[in-house]
Amino acid sequence: MSYAELHASSAFSFLRGASLPEVLAHTAAELEIPAVALCDRNGLYGMPRFKMKAQEFGLASIVGCELGMDDGTVLPVLVENRRGYENLCSLLSDAHLRSPKGESVIRWDELPAHGEGLIALTHRRCRRSSCPPTAPDKPAASRQRH
């Protein structure tokens, strides 16, 4: 069975990732990792460079992002399809437009309207203290996909 990295951060995520997107793609190819999801914080900053280099190496690049939520939670999401990409871009644009420069906060109540085509990465069990008020307290594997 192959390993795929579903939560990588590039140097575009200040103080979270150290490698440039091109280096991440090169390293994944050297390690024969077939797919990598780039999840920079509150933006798709490194994705264009990562995607171009990943194509050169025959590596599957998965679009992702770490969303900074209004309660301080960080929610990593992956894009499943074109609709998911549109929804992610809408969430990010709205958050950046209403937030002070250099900040971006997404409200939990925005997710249901923009959830189609997005896959949230969560811990095995969602603890009440770190979940939105309406989140079910059950394993992530039993979640309903849009």
N, C-alpha and C positions, 0 to 999 in steps of 0.2 A: 504494500500500500504506500502511495506517495504522500509526502507532507506538503501542505500548502500553508503559507503564512497569511493569516487573515486579518492581521492588525499591526502593520508596520508603520512607523513614523519616519519622515525624512527630516533633513535639517531645516525644512520650512516650518516645522513645528518647534518653535523656539524653546530650548531647554528640555525637549522631549525626544528628539531624534538628532543624531549626529551626522549621518551619511547623506550625501546628495542623492537625489532620486536615481541618477545614472549609476551610481556606485551600488545602490540597492539592487538594481536590475542585474548588473554585472555579477555581483556576489551570489544572487539567487541562481543565475545561470551556471556559475562555477560549481555550486552545491547541488545542481540538478534539481532544484525546486521548481515544479512546473507552473505554479501560480502564486502571485503575491497580491494582497490587497493593501493599497497605500491609503492610510487613514490619518492624514494630517489634521490638526486641531482647527476646527471652525472654518475650514476652507479646502479647496482642491488645488492648493498652491503648487505642489510638486507633481501633480498628475500629468500634465502635458509632457514634461521632460521624462518622467518615468515611463509613460506609455510608449513614447517614441523609441526609447532604448530597449524596453521589453520586447517590442516587435522585432528589433534587430536580433535578439537572442532567442526568439521563438517562445518567449515566456508569456503566459496569460496574465494580463494586468487587470485587476479588479478595482473598480472605483469605490472608494470608501471615504469616511470622514468621522472624526471624533466630534460629536456635538456637545457643546457646553450648555448644560441645562440650567434653568432658573434657580434650582435648589442646590447648585454646585456639583451635581452628578455629571459625569462624562459618559455619554452614550455613543459607543462606536456603531456605525451603520454601514452596510454594504449596499451598493446599487445592484439590483437584480435585472433591470431592463430600462428601456428608454423613459418610461413613465417614472421610474424611480429616480433617474438622473434629473428629470424635470422637477420632481418634488424636492429632492435634496437641494438643488440650486435655488428653488423658491424659499425653502426654509432658511438657507444661508443668507440670501439677499435680504429677506425681511429682517432677520436678526441683525445684520450689519447696518442696515438703514436706520434702525431705531436705537442702536447702541452707540455709546461714545467711541471715538476713534480708538482702535486697538482692542476693542472688546466686542463680544458677540454672545448674546444669551438667547436661547430658544426656550419657549414656554412649553411645558408638558401638554397643555391643551391644544397646541398647534399640531402635534403629531398625528392624531387620527385623520385630519383632513389631508395630510401629506404623507401618509404611510404606505400608500400603494407603491409597490416596486422597491421598497426598502426592507432590508433585513437587519434587525437590531441584534448585536452581539451582547449577551448578558451572562452573568454568572449562572451556575447550575440552578441555584434557587435565588429568587428575588426576595430580599429582605425588606420588610415594610418600611424601614427607615430610609432605604435608598430607592424606593419605587414611587412612581406617581400615585396619587390617591386612588385611581381607578384600576391600577395594575393588579392582575390576579396573582395570588401567592402560590404559584405552582411552577414546576420545572419549565425552563425555557423551551425545551423540546416539544412541549405540548401547546405552544403558542399558536395562534391562528395567523396564517399568512394572508395578506391582502391580494 
